[in-house]
Amino acid sequence: SSAPGVHYMHGVYLLARDPDAAFAEFKHELEIAPSNSAADAMLAWGLLLREDSDLALPFAQKAAECPQPTAFAKYVYGRALVETGQMKRGVEFLQAAANADNNNVDIHVSLAEAYARLGQPAQARREREYVMQTESENHPVAQP
C-alpha cells in the first residue's frame, strides 16, 4: 500500500514478533511519508534495542527535531545520544522527555543511568528514588 501510516502501523504490530520485518515496514513508511516522525522514532527505538546506537542516532534526531516532538521521540533521542557517548546532550533530551511525560519510569531509569555514567551520583539517586516511589504507588505490595 502507498497510503501513509499503513506501514508504520504494521511495523508497530510486528516489532515484538519480527524486528527485521518491522524495520522494513518503518523504512517503507519513511519512503512514502519522509516526515513521519513516529516511524523515525520507532525505527530508532528498534535499533537501540539491538544496541545499534550509531545507526539509530540520525533517525532519533530527525524525530526529536520535528516541529512537535513527542515525549517518546525526545526519550529515544536522549537514549541514542547517551549510548553514542554524548552524555550531556543526552541528559538534556531525557530531561525534556521526563518533563513531557513525568510518570514514565523508563525515562527516569535512563536518566539515572546517564547521571551515574556522568559521575553525578546525587542526581542518579534522585531518579532511582523517583522510580521506586512511582512503582510502589502504581504497584502496591499487598498487606496481610
VMD Tcl script that draws the C-alpha trace (Angstrom):
set ca {
  {0.00 0.00 0.00}
  {1.15 3.54 -0.67}
  {-1.18 5.13 1.91}
  {0.69 7.00 4.66}
  {0.57 5.32 8.06}
  {-0.17 1.78 6.92}
  {3.42 0.54 7.02}
  {4.04 2.36 10.30}
  {1.12 0.57 11.97}
  {2.19 -2.77 10.53}
  {5.71 -2.14 11.83}
  {4.40 -1.42 15.34}
  {2.44 -4.66 15.18}
  {5.50 -6.63 14.06}
  {8.14 -5.08 16.32}
  {7.91 -7.60 19.18}
  {7.45 -10.62 16.90}
  {9.73 -9.93 13.96}
  {12.00 -6.88 14.40}
  {13.58 -7.26 10.94}
  {10.18 -7.16 9.26}
  {9.19 -4.21 11.46}
  {12.31 -2.28 10.42}
  {11.48 -2.94 6.78}
  {7.96 -1.59 7.38}
  {9.25 1.56 9.12}
  {11.72 2.17 6.30}
  {8.98 1.67 3.71}
  {6.79 4.11 5.63}
  {9.58 6.70 5.52}
  {9.87 6.25 1.75}
  {6.16 7.04 1.42}
  {6.00 9.71 4.15}
  {9.50 11.04 4.91}
  {8.12 13.40 7.55}
  {6.55 10.61 9.64}
  {8.44 11.31 12.87}
  {6.71 8.42 14.63}
  {8.25 6.00 12.11}
  {11.66 7.63 12.64}
  {11.30 7.27 16.41}
  {10.17 3.63 16.21}
  {12.95 2.71 13.80}
  {15.47 4.37 16.11}
  {13.95 2.60 19.14}
  {14.22 -0.78 17.47}
  {17.83 -0.10 16.56}
  {18.60 0.94 20.14}
  {17.08 -2.30 21.39}
  {19.52 -4.09 19.07}
  {22.33 -1.97 20.56}
  {22.96 -0.25 17.23}
  {23.02 3.29 18.62}
  {25.17 4.75 15.82}
  {22.59 3.73 13.22}
  {19.71 4.79 15.47}
  {21.05 8.30 16.08}
  {20.05 10.03 12.80}
  {16.52 8.59 12.91}
  {16.14 9.59 16.55}
  {17.47 13.07 15.85}
  {15.04 13.57 12.98}
  {12.12 12.50 15.19}
  {13.18 14.71 18.10}
  {13.76 17.76 15.92}
  {10.38 17.69 14.17}
  {8.12 20.70 14.86}
  {6.19 18.99 17.69}
  {8.25 16.09 19.04}
  {6.59 13.60 21.35}
  {7.99 12.65 24.73}
  {8.87 9.29 23.19}
  {10.88 10.95 20.40}
  {12.81 13.01 22.98}
  {13.39 9.88 25.06}
  {14.68 7.85 22.12}
  {16.99 10.67 21.01}
  {18.26 11.11 24.56}
  {18.99 7.39 24.80}
  {20.74 7.40 21.42}
  {22.86 10.37 22.44}
  {23.84 8.74 25.74}
  {24.65 5.44 24.02}
  {26.88 7.22 21.50}
  {28.78 8.99 24.28}
  {27.09 12.39 24.01}
  {26.12 12.29 27.66}
  {25.27 15.90 28.48}
  {23.14 16.47 25.40}
  {21.53 13.08 26.01}
  {20.59 14.08 29.56}
  {19.07 17.30 28.19}
  {16.75 15.32 25.91}
  {15.97 12.72 28.58}
  {15.07 15.54 30.97}
  {12.88 17.14 28.28}
  {11.16 13.76 27.84}
  {10.63 13.49 31.61}
  {9.18 17.00 31.67}
  {6.74 16.00 28.93}
  {5.84 12.59 30.46}
  {6.89 12.65 34.11}
  {5.14 9.40 35.03}
  {7.12 7.31 32.53}
  {9.52 5.35 34.74}
  {11.59 4.19 31.76}
  {12.66 7.78 31.17}
  {13.70 8.15 34.81}
  {15.60 4.85 34.74}
  {17.52 6.11 31.70}
  {18.17 9.42 33.45}
  {19.52 7.57 36.49}
  {21.87 5.54 34.28}
  {23.04 8.64 32.41}
  {23.68 10.60 35.62}
  {25.61 7.66 37.05}
  {27.75 7.48 33.90}
  {28.34 11.24 34.14}
  {29.61 10.83 37.70}
  {26.63 12.60 39.25}
  {25.57 10.17 41.99}
  {23.14 12.53 43.76}
  {21.11 13.07 40.59}
  {21.25 9.34 39.79}
  {20.00 8.51 43.29}
  {17.18 11.09 42.97}
  {16.00 9.45 39.73}
  {16.20 5.93 41.19}
  {14.23 7.04 44.26}
  {11.59 8.59 42.00}
  {11.31 5.31 40.08}
  {10.98 3.29 43.28}
  {8.33 5.64 44.69}
  {6.36 5.72 41.44}
  {6.48 1.95 41.11}
  {5.36 1.42 44.72}
  {2.44 3.83 44.17}
  {1.42 2.08 40.96}
  {2.01 -1.46 42.23}
  {1.48 -1.51 46.00}
  {2.53 -4.60 47.89}
  {-0.44 -6.41 49.36}
  {-0.55 -6.30 53.16}
  {-1.51 -9.49 55.04}
}
mol new
graphics top color blue
foreach p $ca { graphics top sphere $p radius 0.5 }
foreach p [lrange $ca 0 end-1] q [lrange $ca 1 end] { graphics top cylinder $p $q radius 0.2 }
display resetview
